Amino acid sequence: MVTHEQVVSFLQRNPALSASALEKEAGLPASTLRKAVAGDRTLNVKHLTALFPVLVRYGYQNNPKAKVISIVNHKGGVGKTTTTLNLGRALARMHNRVLLVDMDSQGNLSQALGVDEPDKQVRNALLNNEPLPIYSIDERYDLAPSDLELAYADLELVQAVGGVNQLRNALTPLRSDYDYILIDCPPALNIFTNSALVASQSCLITLQPEASALKGVNSLLERIMQVRDRINFELTIEGILLTMVDRRLKVHRDMIEYIHGNLSHLRIFQTEIRQNVTLKESQVAQSDIFTYAKDSIGAQDYSKLAQEFLMPSSASKAN
């Protein structure tokens, strides 16, 4: 059997599927699925029973594996934590089950969600082979936290046999519980970033449209390719997300043009995260942007990003 939430999540992850065609095959009234995805109705047992065999024919799995995505850039202050926090929340609001993993010893993601001094954290799973600790933040929205203790684990993890695989091993038994696992990476190309890339199916690069933020992007891309070619053959680049954008500034407009011209071989999300002080305020308030200020520019941008994120890359480029 399948649940209402699983149906909605499957349809959101597969926007190319025709809702009307699925309704016809399952014998459902017209617009039933459109209203369900829009949040205007809940599918009942009769709907779900009829839908299940149809969805299976279109690729639905009883125990889907979460897509694991690293949010990465070796420069600090370019929106990695803000994006992990708020893209994750936006996906959860769209009926996806989301786990956030804090792989930065500064613990900014954990602090932003009100988990300041966790009894158990990612470090315990990496070094002691313990289950990854999961803190429930809200419905369909969980966190595996870290704090400064993670900083003291780098040398031990480097020296451990297969240390770079430990995060992947810790996430494996959890992947059937979630639709998306987002990993907030540290501002460095260290063992923690490497571990995140090894554990991921893809990575999302956050990039501020300023010259200082562009420096070293080639080194980051080279590292991603090294991990893909040597360890994790399924790793891909999800795309580039422009953050802290102020198009009133000529330097930002020029840099955005430069990025599109020189990184055109990569997916560059059409959604740009605009400069917005409310995003910073929400983290100080230990909240995501949707809970803190649901009508803010930041909430609008991350909601739009989540919708684009769920689109196939080719469709995103075409629109």
Backbone bond lengths (Angstrom), bond angles and torsions (degrees), N, CA, C in turn:
res aa  C-N    CA-C-N  psi(-1)  N-CA   C-N-CA  omega(-1)  CA-C   N-CA-C  phi
1 M - - - 1.459 - - 1.522 109.18 -
2 V 1.309 115.90 161.91 1.450 122.52 -179.41 1.529 108.42 -128.43
3 T 1.341 117.34 150.36 1.463 121.03 179.95 1.525 110.53 -96.95
4 H 1.311 115.29 165.79 1.474 120.82 176.07 1.522 110.37 -56.66
5 E 1.340 116.49 -46.47 1.464 120.47 -177.93 1.521 111.83 -62.78
6 Q 1.341 117.15 -38.24 1.464 120.81 179.95 1.525 111.26 -67.72
7 V 1.328 117.27 -38.05 1.458 120.26 177.50 1.523 110.50 -63.76
8 V 1.322 116.28 -47.98 1.469 120.74 -179.05 1.522 110.16 -61.75
9 S 1.336 116.31 -44.32 1.464 120.51 179.49 1.522 110.98 -61.31
10 F 1.341 117.23 -43.27 1.466 121.26 -179.43 1.528 110.99 -63.25
11 L 1.310 117.39 -42.77 1.464 121.09 179.84 1.523 111.52 -67.19
12 Q 1.337 117.28 -37.04 1.463 120.32 178.59 1.522 111.30 -68.49
13 R 1.328 116.44 -32.58 1.461 119.67 179.05 1.525 112.23 -80.23
14 N 1.334 116.58 -12.33 1.466 120.92 -178.42 1.532 109.33 -130.54
15 P 1.332 116.77 67.03 1.472 120.33 -174.34 1.528 113.67 -65.02
16 A 1.340 117.98 -16.51 1.457 119.98 -179.85 1.530 111.85 -73.87
17 L 1.329 117.55 -18.22 1.466 120.31 178.94 1.530 109.99 -68.27
18 S 1.313 115.81 139.52 1.461 120.81 179.07 1.526 110.07 -86.64
19 A 1.334 115.68 117.16 1.466 119.74 179.39 1.524 110.91 -62.34
20 S 1.320 116.64 -38.91 1.473 119.48 -178.63 1.523 111.30 -66.15
21 A 1.347 116.09 -36.86 1.465 119.26 178.16 1.524 110.89 -66.93
22 L 1.336 116.71 -41.54 1.458 120.42 178.15 1.525 110.82 -63.43
23 E 1.336 116.40 -41.44 1.471 120.81 178.39 1.523 110.70 -60.89
24 K 1.327 115.73 -41.89 1.472 119.95 -178.93 1.519 110.69 -64.77
25 E 1.348 116.53 -43.98 1.466 120.06 -179.36 1.522 111.50 -65.64
26 A 1.338 116.23 -35.11 1.472 120.11 -177.50 1.520 112.44 -89.37
27 G 1.348 117.06 -4.90 1.452 120.32 -179.02 1.517 113.50 71.70
28 L 1.336 117.56 31.83 1.463 121.73 -179.78 1.522 110.79 -94.54
29 P 1.328 117.54 152.90 1.471 120.27 175.39 1.526 110.84 -60.96
30 A 1.319 115.72 149.97 1.461 120.82 179.80 1.526 110.62 -58.52
31 S 1.338 115.15 143.29 1.479 124.10 176.46 1.518 113.68 75.04
32 T 1.330 118.21 2.29 1.467 120.03 179.75 1.523 111.19 -58.72
33 L 1.327 116.81 -47.76 1.461 120.52 -176.94 1.529 111.32 -73.72
34 R 1.318 117.00 -37.49 1.463 119.21 178.30 1.523 110.64 -60.02
35 K 1.307 116.58 -43.21 1.465 120.62 179.17 1.519 111.22 -67.85
36 A 1.344 117.14 -35.46 1.467 119.86 178.65 1.517 111.23 -65.24
37 V 1.336 116.68 -45.48 1.466 120.67 179.82 1.530 110.38 -64.24
38 A 1.327 116.42 -35.88 1.468 120.63 179.94 1.522 112.54 -75.95
39 G 1.337 116.98 -8.18 1.464 120.24 179.83 1.517 113.54 84.70
40 D 1.352 116.58 15.27 1.462 120.14 -176.32 1.524 113.59 -94.83
41 R 1.344 117.23 -5.74 1.455 119.18 175.83 1.527 108.95 -158.09
42 T 1.313 116.11 160.35 1.460 122.32 177.43 1.525 108.95 -112.04
43 L 1.311 116.40 130.12 1.461 121.03 179.59 1.530 109.87 -69.58
44 N 1.314 116.95 132.40 1.460 120.38 -179.27 1.533 110.75 -92.64
45 V 1.315 116.04 179.95 1.461 121.30 -175.86 1.523 111.36 -60.59
46 K 1.324 117.78 -39.64 1.461 121.60 179.47 1.539 110.48 -62.70
47 H 1.333 116.15 -43.79 1.471 120.60 177.57 1.528 110.59 -60.40
48 L 1.330 114.97 -48.13 1.468 120.72 -174.31 1.527 111.58 -65.95
49 T 1.330 115.92 -39.19 1.467 119.91 179.14 1.529 110.88 -63.36
50 A 1.324 116.89 -40.27 1.459 120.94 -179.98 1.525 111.61 -72.67
51 L 1.317 116.41 -33.50 1.467 121.32 -176.32 1.523 113.11 -75.31
52 F 1.326 116.86 -34.94 1.462 120.05 -169.25 1.529 113.60 -52.59
53 P 1.340 120.22 -54.21 1.474 118.74 -178.30 1.533 112.49 -64.76
54 V 1.318 116.82 -29.13 1.468 120.07 178.55 1.527 109.90 -68.61
55 L 1.334 116.55 -45.25 1.465 120.00 -179.60 1.522 111.71 -64.62
56 V 1.329 116.66 -36.35 1.472 120.49 178.03 1.526 110.55 -59.46
57 R 1.343 116.22 -39.73 1.469 120.29 179.15 1.528 111.37 -64.09
58 Y 1.335 116.43 -24.59 1.462 120.53 -179.44 1.536 112.70 -101.09
59 G 1.336 115.79 17.30 1.457 118.90 171.10 1.510 116.44 104.28
60 Y 1.329 118.22 2.65 1.470 119.07 179.03 1.521 109.94 -68.56
61 Q 1.340 116.16 137.59 1.460 122.06 177.49 1.514 109.66 -116.99
62 N 1.327 116.30 142.21 1.465 120.37 179.96 1.523 111.98 -60.96
63 N 1.318 116.19 -37.34 1.466 120.76 -179.97 1.522 109.44 -122.61
64 P 1.338 117.19 74.34 1.463 120.11 -178.28 1.517 111.11 -64.25
65 K 1.310 115.53 147.87 1.455 121.06 177.94 1.519 109.83 -93.47
66 A 1.310 116.65 132.72 1.462 120.61 179.19 1.518 110.60 -62.26
67 K 1.319 115.76 146.16 1.450 120.98 170.00 1.524 107.29 -84.70
68 V 1.340 116.36 125.03 1.466 121.57 -178.06 1.524 107.88 -100.96
69 I 1.332 116.24 125.31 1.460 121.87 -173.57 1.522 109.73 -130.83
70 S 1.320 116.36 126.27 1.464 121.60 174.57 1.525 109.63 -89.54
71 I 1.325 116.11 133.03 1.467 121.50 172.88 1.525 105.21 -97.45
72 V 1.329 117.00 113.45 1.458 119.27 -162.49 1.519 113.25 -136.01
73 N 1.308 115.46 143.61 1.464 126.59 164.87 1.518 105.27 -175.14
74 H 1.334 117.42 133.47 1.460 118.73 -176.77 1.526 112.62 -79.85
75 K 1.330 117.36 1.66 1.462 120.65 173.72 1.526 108.87 -98.70
76 G 1.300 116.16 140.91 1.452 120.30 177.93 1.519 111.63 -82.94
77 G 1.333 116.17 161.02 1.447 121.16 174.52 1.509 115.66 71.90
78 V 1.337 117.23 27.59 1.468 119.45 179.96 1.533 111.95 -116.64
79 G 1.320 117.11 18.12 1.455 120.76 170.85 1.512 117.11 92.18
80 K 1.334 118.04 18.79 1.476 119.16 179.46 1.523 111.51 -64.66
81 T 1.317 115.78 -53.32 1.464 119.46 -177.66 1.519 111.17 -65.37
82 T 1.330 116.75 -42.87 1.467 120.95 178.98 1.523 110.63 -59.15
83 T 1.325 116.59 -39.83 1.463 120.79 -179.56 1.522 111.38 -72.72
84 T 1.323 117.90 -43.05 1.468 120.16 177.63 1.525 110.13 -57.56
85 L 1.313 115.43 -47.65 1.464 122.53 -177.83 1.526 111.99 -61.30
86 N 1.337 116.41 -50.72 1.458 120.09 -169.36 1.526 114.05 -91.30
87 L 1.326 118.33 -30.97 1.466 118.98 171.04 1.528 109.13 -65.67
88 G 1.337 115.60 -41.50 1.462 119.10 177.57 1.511 112.17 -59.91
89 R 1.319 115.60 -43.59 1.468 119.87 179.54 1.530 111.25 -65.89
90 A 1.333 116.38 -40.22 1.461 120.05 179.08 1.524 110.78 -62.83
91 L 1.328 117.22 -41.07 1.462 120.79 178.33 1.528 110.95 -65.39
92 A 1.330 116.72 -38.42 1.461 120.16 178.05 1.527 111.05 -65.57
93 R 1.324 116.56 -36.55 1.470 120.72 177.35 1.530 111.41 -66.24
94 M 1.328 115.96 -19.67 1.467 121.18 178.12 1.529 110.48 -96.18
95 H 1.341 115.78 23.56 1.465 123.77 173.44 1.527 113.89 73.11
96 N 1.319 117.51 22.30 1.458 121.17 172.29 1.522 109.42 -95.87
97 R 1.317 115.69 147.30 1.467 120.82 174.75 1.519 107.45 -89.73
98 V 1.327 116.26 123.99 1.463 121.39 -169.58 1.531 110.25 -127.46
99 L 1.334 114.76 134.28 1.465 121.77 172.46 1.523 107.84 -117.96
100 L 1.329 116.54 129.11 1.457 122.86 174.18 1.524 108.14 -101.46
101 V 1.333 116.75 135.92 1.463 121.59 179.67 1.523 108.22 -120.15
102 D 1.325 116.40 121.52 1.462 122.05 -178.75 1.528 109.00 -91.75
103 M 1.347 115.65 105.47 1.461 120.58 179.09 1.527 111.78 -105.91
104 D 1.314 117.26 18.40 1.465 122.39 178.53 1.520 108.49 -109.51
105 S 1.331 116.34 124.11 1.467 120.09 -176.73 1.522 112.56 -65.46
106 Q 1.327 117.80 -16.29 1.465 119.06 174.85 1.527 111.05 -68.47
107 G 1.325 116.28 -21.46 1.464 120.79 175.69 1.516 114.77 65.28
108 N 1.335 117.34 25.65 1.466 119.33 -177.04 1.519 112.79 -64.13
109 L 1.329 116.46 -37.32 1.463 119.46 178.78 1.522 110.28 -64.13
110 S 1.321 116.94 -45.65 1.460 120.93 -179.85 1.526 111.05 -62.75
111 Q 1.332 116.31 -43.79 1.462 120.15 179.25 1.519 111.49 -63.39
112 A 1.351 116.09 -38.47 1.461 120.17 -179.62 1.517 112.26 -64.95
113 L 1.341 116.20 -19.41 1.458 120.53 178.60 1.532 111.87 -106.35
114 G 1.343 115.82 13.17 1.457 120.62 174.08 1.508 115.68 81.15
115 V 1.358 117.23 13.49 1.469 120.85 178.03 1.521 106.96 -106.89
116 D 1.334 116.93 89.68 1.465 121.97 -171.33 1.530 113.32 -88.65
117 E 1.306 117.76 -42.48 1.455 121.36 -177.61 1.533 109.54 -132.37
118 P 1.333 116.85 75.44 1.477 119.85 -176.28 1.521 112.11 -66.85
119 D 1.318 115.95 138.68 1.468 120.82 176.25 1.523 110.30 -65.09
120 K 1.306 115.79 -39.90 1.458 122.28 176.33 1.519 107.75 -123.62
121 Q 1.324 116.11 145.81 1.452 119.45 -178.23 1.524 110.42 -147.47
122 V 1.340 115.60 -179.77 1.461 121.20 -176.96 1.524 111.64 -54.41
123 R 1.313 116.91 -37.86 1.471 121.85 -179.36 1.526 111.98 -52.19
124 N 1.324 117.48 -40.41 1.464 121.11 -178.86 1.521 111.64 -62.85
125 A 1.328 116.34 -36.24 1.461 119.66 178.90 1.520 111.26 -73.99
126 L 1.332 117.07 -36.25 1.461 120.55 -177.25 1.523 112.49 -70.70
127 L 1.336 116.52 -38.54 1.468 119.94 -172.39 1.523 114.15 -103.56
128 N 1.325 117.34 -26.07 1.465 119.69 -173.60 1.529 113.67 -113.44
129 N 1.315 116.28 6.60 1.469 121.01 -178.84 1.525 112.80 57.20
130 E 1.325 115.59 29.50 1.462 119.95 176.07 1.526 109.32 -84.77
131 P 1.338 117.61 158.26 1.471 119.28 174.40 1.531 110.08 -60.24
132 L 1.317 115.76 146.13 1.453 119.58 178.67 1.524 109.21 -63.85
133 P 1.330 119.11 125.10 1.466 120.43 -178.33 1.530 111.02 -71.93
134 I 1.307 116.63 132.74 1.460 121.90 -177.31 1.534 109.20 -118.24
135 Y 1.324 115.68 124.69 1.464 122.17 175.82 1.527 107.83 -109.10
136 S 1.318 116.83 123.85 1.457 120.74 178.39 1.528 109.22 -79.30
137 I 1.322 115.96 119.67 1.466 121.17 179.76 1.514 110.58 -93.89
138 D 1.314 116.06 -42.00 1.463 122.28 178.76 1.523 107.59 -161.67
139 E 1.315 116.69 179.56 1.452 120.49 -179.60 1.532 110.22 -59.97
140 R 1.335 116.32 125.99 1.473 123.56 179.35 1.529 112.95 64.04
141 Y 1.316 118.07 22.34 1.477 120.85 -171.56 1.528 108.97 -144.83
142 D 1.359 116.53 99.66 1.456 122.52 -173.00 1.527 111.34 -120.08
143 L 1.343 115.00 166.18 1.465 121.75 -177.57 1.520 110.68 -137.80
144 A 1.344 115.26 136.18 1.464 122.09 165.44 1.527 105.79 -105.73
145 P 1.338 118.72 107.31 1.466 121.44 -167.19 1.527 114.64 -89.34
146 S 1.327 114.30 166.25 1.467 122.85 172.94 1.517 108.98 -144.86
147 D 1.341 114.97 162.26 1.452 120.64 169.78 1.529 107.95 -146.79
148 L 1.325 117.34 -160.03 1.457 121.42 -172.37 1.525 113.12 -59.69
149 E 1.333 118.03 -23.03 1.466 120.46 179.47 1.530 111.76 -58.46
150 L 1.326 116.14 -28.23 1.462 119.42 -179.78 1.528 111.15 -63.23
151 A 1.331 117.14 -30.87 1.463 120.97 -178.18 1.520 111.56 -62.53
152 Y 1.319 117.19 -29.67 1.462 121.09 -177.92 1.530 112.41 -85.98
153 A 1.323 115.95 1.89 1.467 119.42 -176.88 1.516 112.70 -99.18
154 D 1.355 117.99 -6.21 1.460 118.92 -170.78 1.529 112.39 -64.50
155 L 1.334 117.64 -47.25 1.457 120.17 -177.80 1.525 110.96 -64.63
156 E 1.320 115.69 -42.31 1.467 119.96 179.78 1.528 110.94 -63.53
157 L 1.330 116.31 -37.67 1.461 119.87 179.57 1.525 110.71 -70.90
158 V 1.328 117.20 -38.03 1.466 121.10 177.25 1.529 110.48 -61.29
159 Q 1.334 116.61 -40.18 1.458 121.22 -175.66 1.528 112.98 -81.19
160 A 1.325 117.17 -18.68 1.465 120.32 -178.05 1.523 110.60 -70.24
161 V 1.308 116.39 142.14 1.464 121.05 176.68 1.529 108.54 -62.98
162 G 1.335 115.90 121.90 1.465 119.97 -179.47 1.506 113.42 67.36
163 G 1.330 117.60 24.47 1.455 120.66 -176.34 1.510 114.29 -56.18
164 V 1.329 116.47 -36.75 1.458 120.04 -177.95 1.529 111.99 -68.59
165 N 1.339 117.01 -14.76 1.466 121.38 178.98 1.528 113.45 -93.68
166 Q 1.319 117.26 -4.59 1.459 119.86 -171.88 1.523 113.28 -64.10
167 L 1.331 116.89 -39.22 1.469 118.54 179.78 1.520 110.40 -66.01
168 R 1.328 116.65 -43.25 1.467 120.07 177.57 1.527 110.30 -58.69
169 N 1.329 116.94 -42.29 1.460 120.38 179.20 1.528 111.26 -63.56
170 A 1.332 116.02 -38.51 1.467 120.09 -178.79 1.525 111.96 -70.09
171 L 1.338 116.37 -31.48 1.461 119.91 -177.84 1.529 112.66 -82.70
172 T 1.318 117.21 -24.57 1.470 120.78 -173.74 1.530 113.67 -53.21
173 P 1.343 120.18 -48.40 1.467 118.70 -178.90 1.532 113.91 -71.51
174 L 1.328 117.26 -8.89 1.467 120.91 -178.39 1.523 112.84 -97.46
175 R 1.308 117.03 -12.71 1.466 119.07 -170.47 1.528 113.03 -65.79
176 S 1.317 117.79 -26.45 1.464 119.11 178.47 1.531 111.73 -77.71
177 D 1.338 117.15 -9.38 1.463 120.91 -178.85 1.525 112.95 -91.53
178 Y 1.338 117.34 -10.44 1.464 120.61 -173.14 1.522 110.94 -134.05
179 D 1.331 114.40 160.84 1.458 120.95 171.40 1.528 110.96 -92.46
180 Y 1.337 115.90 -36.58 1.462 120.90 -179.90 1.524 109.77 -138.46
181 I 1.328 115.06 138.06 1.466 121.92 171.34 1.529 106.53 -121.65
182 L 1.321 116.48 116.81 1.463 122.30 -178.38 1.526 109.11 -107.10
183 I 1.330 116.59 128.20 1.460 121.82 -177.54 1.518 109.57 -109.04
184 D 1.323 116.94 119.92 1.464 122.42 175.89 1.523 108.63 -84.16
185 C 1.333 117.00 111.49 1.462 121.74 -175.09 1.523 111.53 -90.33
186 P 1.334 117.63 155.45 1.460 121.51 178.66 1.529 110.93 -75.71
187 P 1.337 117.56 163.53 1.469 121.29 177.89 1.525 111.26 -81.59
188 A 1.318 116.28 61.12 1.466 121.28 -178.82 1.521 108.43 -166.92
189 L 1.335 115.75 151.69 1.467 120.45 174.47 1.528 108.32 -93.35
190 N 1.335 115.23 68.48 1.464 120.66 -175.06 1.530 110.67 -113.07
191 I 1.319 116.36 -168.91 1.454 121.94 -177.00 1.532 111.92 -61.53
192 F 1.331 116.98 -30.66 1.460 119.66 -178.80 1.532 110.82 -73.34
193 T 1.334 116.97 -41.17 1.465 119.88 175.21 1.523 110.40 -65.38
194 N 1.323 116.55 -43.42 1.462 120.05 177.73 1.532 110.95 -59.07
195 S 1.331 116.02 -43.54 1.466 120.55 179.81 1.523 111.22 -61.24
196 A 1.338 115.69 -41.10 1.462 120.09 179.29 1.525 111.01 -64.07
197 L 1.338 117.27 -42.75 1.458 120.93 -179.91 1.528 111.19 -66.26
198 V 1.324 116.50 -37.46 1.465 120.44 178.02 1.526 110.48 -64.94
199 A 1.326 117.12 -33.08 1.468 121.58 -176.79 1.520 113.20 -83.60
200 S 1.325 118.07 -10.07 1.462 122.03 -168.68 1.516 113.60 -101.21
201 Q 1.331 115.14 154.46 1.463 121.21 168.22 1.529 110.84 -86.44
202 S 1.326 116.13 -26.83 1.457 119.62 179.93 1.524 109.44 -154.86
203 C 1.336 115.11 170.02 1.459 119.93 176.43 1.520 109.59 -136.71
204 L 1.320 115.41 144.95 1.456 123.30 178.30 1.517 107.93 -111.16
205 I 1.335 116.70 123.52 1.463 121.48 -178.09 1.518 109.11 -97.33
206 T 1.323 117.25 119.70 1.459 121.10 174.30 1.520 108.50 -90.23
207 L 1.327 116.36 137.70 1.463 119.92 -172.76 1.520 110.20 -144.95
208 Q 1.315 115.79 122.64 1.457 121.45 174.63 1.532 108.73 -83.99
209 P 1.331 119.22 135.68 1.465 120.76 -175.91 1.527 113.52 -78.61
210 E 1.319 115.06 62.08 1.455 121.69 176.79 1.517 109.07 -136.47
211 A 1.327 116.80 151.65 1.465 121.72 -174.52 1.521 111.65 -56.95
212 S 1.343 117.56 -40.64 1.465 120.75 -177.70 1.523 111.30 -63.56
213 A 1.335 116.60 -34.45 1.461 120.47 -179.08 1.524 111.78 -75.21
214 L 1.327 116.38 -25.56 1.467 120.27 -179.20 1.520 112.97 -78.49
215 K 1.336 115.66 -22.54 1.458 118.93 -178.98 1.536 109.81 -61.49
216 G 1.286 115.98 130.79 1.453 119.88 176.68 1.509 115.20 86.63
217 V 1.346 117.58 1.50 1.459 119.17 179.56 1.527 110.53 -61.26
218 N 1.335 116.44 -37.72 1.471 119.19 178.58 1.529 111.40 -61.90
219 S 1.348 116.28 -37.08 1.468 119.42 177.68 1.528 110.61 -64.80
220 L 1.317 115.91 -39.50 1.462 120.24 177.86 1.527 110.53 -63.50
221 L 1.325 116.53 -45.56 1.465 120.20 179.65 1.522 111.16 -63.02
222 E 1.337 116.32 -38.36 1.465 120.19 177.65 1.518 111.27 -63.42
223 R 1.341 116.68 -40.91 1.462 120.12 179.18 1.527 110.69 -63.95
224 I 1.310 116.42 -42.83 1.461 120.10 178.82 1.530 110.51 -59.89
225 M 1.330 116.29 -44.10 1.458 120.55 179.86 1.532 111.85 -66.66
226 Q 1.337 116.69 -35.28 1.461 120.21 177.30 1.524 110.92 -63.37
227 V 1.325 116.05 -45.18 1.464 120.12 178.50 1.524 109.90 -62.08
228 R 1.334 115.93 -42.63 1.470 119.50 179.90 1.525 111.49 -63.64
229 D 1.316 117.01 -45.43 1.464 120.68 -174.04 1.528 113.24 -75.20
230 R 1.349 116.84 -26.25 1.459 119.39 -172.52 1.534 114.37 -106.66
231 I 1.336 116.56 -27.68 1.466 118.79 -172.61 1.521 112.78 -129.65
232 N 1.341 116.76 -52.88 1.460 121.14 -170.47 1.528 109.21 -117.05
233 F 1.322 116.26 91.06 1.458 121.33 -171.03 1.531 113.70 -69.54
234 E 1.324 118.23 -17.84 1.461 119.79 -178.69 1.526 112.63 -92.49
235 L 1.325 118.55 -0.09 1.459 121.67 -177.49 1.527 111.03 -67.01
236 T 1.312 116.03 129.57 1.461 121.96 175.64 1.523 109.28 -129.08
237 I 1.318 115.47 167.02 1.470 120.62 175.19 1.522 107.82 -96.64
238 E 1.306 116.63 115.87 1.461 122.20 -179.90 1.522 110.24 -62.36
239 G 1.325 115.59 -38.64 1.457 120.43 179.62 1.516 111.06 150.72
240 I 1.317 114.56 -175.30 1.464 122.53 179.46 1.519 108.72 -112.77
241 L 1.322 115.22 129.25 1.467 121.68 177.59 1.518 108.88 -110.79
242 L 1.324 116.78 121.39 1.461 121.33 177.51 1.525 108.93 -82.91
243 T 1.328 115.60 127.46 1.470 121.22 -175.89 1.520 110.67 -123.11
244 M 1.339 114.99 160.20 1.464 122.46 177.72 1.529 111.35 53.42
245 V 1.324 114.56 43.99 1.462 121.79 -175.16 1.530 110.74 -86.63
246 D 1.317 115.51 133.73 1.465 121.88 172.97 1.528 107.16 -130.67
247 R 1.311 116.17 94.98 1.464 120.25 -175.45 1.523 113.09 -70.96
248 R 1.319 117.81 -4.69 1.465 119.01 172.10 1.519 110.98 -71.22
249 L 1.328 116.01 -20.93 1.465 121.21 -178.69 1.526 109.64 -88.52
250 K 1.331 115.65 127.02 1.460 120.30 179.61 1.528 110.81 -60.91
251 V 1.342 116.77 -37.60 1.464 119.30 -179.13 1.527 111.12 -61.86
252 H 1.324 117.22 -35.66 1.462 120.08 177.51 1.521 110.96 -69.93
253 R 1.331 116.65 -43.51 1.468 119.38 178.61 1.524 110.98 -61.63
254 D 1.334 116.37 -41.74 1.466 120.37 -179.91 1.527 111.10 -65.98
255 M 1.341 116.63 -41.76 1.463 120.16 -177.96 1.526 111.00 -69.59
256 I 1.325 117.31 -35.58 1.460 120.37 177.68 1.524 109.93 -64.54
257 E 1.326 116.44 -41.75 1.464 120.58 176.34 1.533 110.70 -61.97
258 Y 1.332 115.59 -41.03 1.462 120.44 179.04 1.529 110.94 -63.89
259 I 1.320 116.43 -44.00 1.467 121.15 -179.64 1.522 110.64 -61.92
260 H 1.329 116.97 -45.33 1.470 119.91 179.49 1.526 111.28 -64.77
261 G 1.325 116.29 -32.26 1.451 119.69 -179.48 1.508 113.82 -77.08
262 N 1.342 117.48 -35.39 1.455 121.29 -173.58 1.526 114.16 -101.00
263 L 1.324 117.96 -15.06 1.465 120.82 179.10 1.522 110.53 -121.58
264 S 1.318 115.55 29.57 1.462 120.77 -175.48 1.528 112.80 -67.48
265 H 1.344 116.89 -15.46 1.466 119.63 177.42 1.525 111.69 -74.42
266 L 1.334 116.44 -10.93 1.459 121.46 177.61 1.528 109.53 -106.24
267 R 1.306 115.71 156.73 1.463 119.98 173.11 1.530 108.44 -70.86
268 I 1.313 116.64 124.37 1.460 121.48 174.44 1.524 106.36 -112.63
269 F 1.311 116.79 115.78 1.457 120.69 -175.29 1.527 110.36 -61.42
270 Q 1.310 115.03 134.26 1.457 119.86 177.51 1.527 110.72 -67.33
271 T 1.307 116.19 -32.83 1.461 119.86 175.97 1.521 109.57 -68.78
272 E 1.321 116.71 128.08 1.459 122.68 175.84 1.526 108.44 -114.13
273 I 1.324 116.04 137.54 1.463 120.31 177.88 1.522 107.75 -87.36
274 R 1.305 114.76 109.17 1.460 119.43 -174.91 1.525 112.02 -75.26
275 Q 1.325 114.51 153.26 1.461 120.89 174.64 1.519 108.52 -57.42
276 N 1.309 117.20 124.23 1.458 120.61 -173.60 1.524 109.63 -155.18
277 V 1.324 117.07 112.82 1.458 120.95 -176.15 1.526 111.51 -64.34
278 T 1.327 117.15 -23.36 1.463 120.50 -179.19 1.518 111.78 -63.51
279 L 1.326 117.22 -29.69 1.461 120.18 177.63 1.524 110.50 -63.40
280 K 1.333 117.12 -41.61 1.463 120.70 177.79 1.522 110.59 -68.76
281 E 1.324 115.80 -41.37 1.466 119.85 -179.30 1.530 110.77 -61.53
282 S 1.315 117.11 -38.68 1.465 120.05 -177.66 1.518 111.19 -63.89
283 Q 1.333 117.27 -37.19 1.464 119.95 179.87 1.522 111.52 -71.20
284 V 1.332 116.65 -36.75 1.461 119.85 174.74 1.531 110.08 -62.30
285 A 1.328 115.33 -35.38 1.469 120.92 178.37 1.522 112.22 -80.64
286 Q 1.338 116.31 3.41 1.469 123.52 -179.46 1.529 111.44 56.63
287 S 1.331 113.19 56.53 1.453 119.66 -177.35 1.523 110.09 -150.81
288 D 1.317 115.43 155.86 1.457 119.27 169.77 1.520 108.80 -78.70
289 I 1.335 116.74 164.80 1.462 120.78 -173.71 1.522 112.23 -67.42
290 F 1.331 118.11 -29.34 1.458 120.47 -177.72 1.519 111.74 -72.37
291 T 1.317 116.46 -36.34 1.463 120.35 176.87 1.526 110.58 -75.07
292 Y 1.336 116.83 -37.02 1.465 121.62 -175.49 1.526 112.13 -76.89
293 A 1.333 117.31 -45.39 1.470 120.60 -175.94 1.530 108.14 -153.67
294 K 1.325 116.27 82.26 1.466 120.76 -170.61 1.523 113.67 -66.52
295 D 1.326 118.35 -17.77 1.462 121.09 -179.54 1.530 112.68 -103.50
296 S 1.323 116.94 8.35 1.461 120.94 -176.88 1.522 111.61 -74.92
297 I 1.335 115.66 166.02 1.462 121.48 175.57 1.531 109.95 -59.70
298 G 1.336 116.17 -40.86 1.458 119.93 -179.96 1.516 112.16 -60.52
299 A 1.326 117.30 -42.89 1.461 121.03 178.64 1.524 110.58 -65.74
300 Q 1.318 117.27 -39.80 1.466 120.85 177.58 1.520 110.79 -61.54
301 D 1.344 116.28 -44.58 1.463 119.95 -176.33 1.531 111.60 -66.87
302 Y 1.323 117.08 -44.33 1.467 118.47 -177.92 1.524 112.16 -73.29
303 S 1.321 117.76 -28.64 1.464 119.95 173.35 1.527 110.09 -66.11
304 K 1.321 116.30 -43.52 1.463 120.86 178.27 1.525 110.69 -65.48
305 L 1.337 116.59 -39.78 1.458 119.91 178.57 1.524 110.99 -61.13
306 A 1.330 117.47 -43.93 1.464 120.57 -179.16 1.525 111.08 -60.31
307 Q 1.334 116.63 -39.75 1.458 119.84 178.65 1.524 110.50 -65.59
308 E 1.341 117.33 -42.78 1.458 120.44 178.27 1.526 110.93 -68.11
309 F 1.317 115.64 -35.96 1.465 121.69 -178.94 1.521 111.44 -60.12
310 L 1.333 116.47 -34.44 1.456 121.13 -177.74 1.523 112.60 -81.46
311 M 1.341 116.11 -8.25 1.463 119.94 178.44 1.523 109.92 -83.17
312 P 1.335 117.89 146.53 1.462 119.50 171.87 1.515 109.73 -58.79
313 S 1.324 116.04 149.04 1.465 120.78 -176.53 1.510 112.26 -56.41
314 S 1.325 118.32 -42.32 1.459 121.19 -178.23 1.510 111.78 -65.00
315 A 1.349 116.16 -37.45 1.459 119.40 179.50 1.508 110.54 -68.48
316 S 1.359 116.04 -37.93 1.459 120.02 179.33 1.508 110.91 -62.59
317 K 1.329 117.88 -40.55 1.451 121.30 -178.85 1.525 111.38 -70.28
318 A 1.323 115.49 -28.81 1.464 118.86 -175.88 1.511 112.90 -77.84
319 N 1.337 117.14 -23.83 1.464 120.30 -174.98 1.515 111.77 -88.23
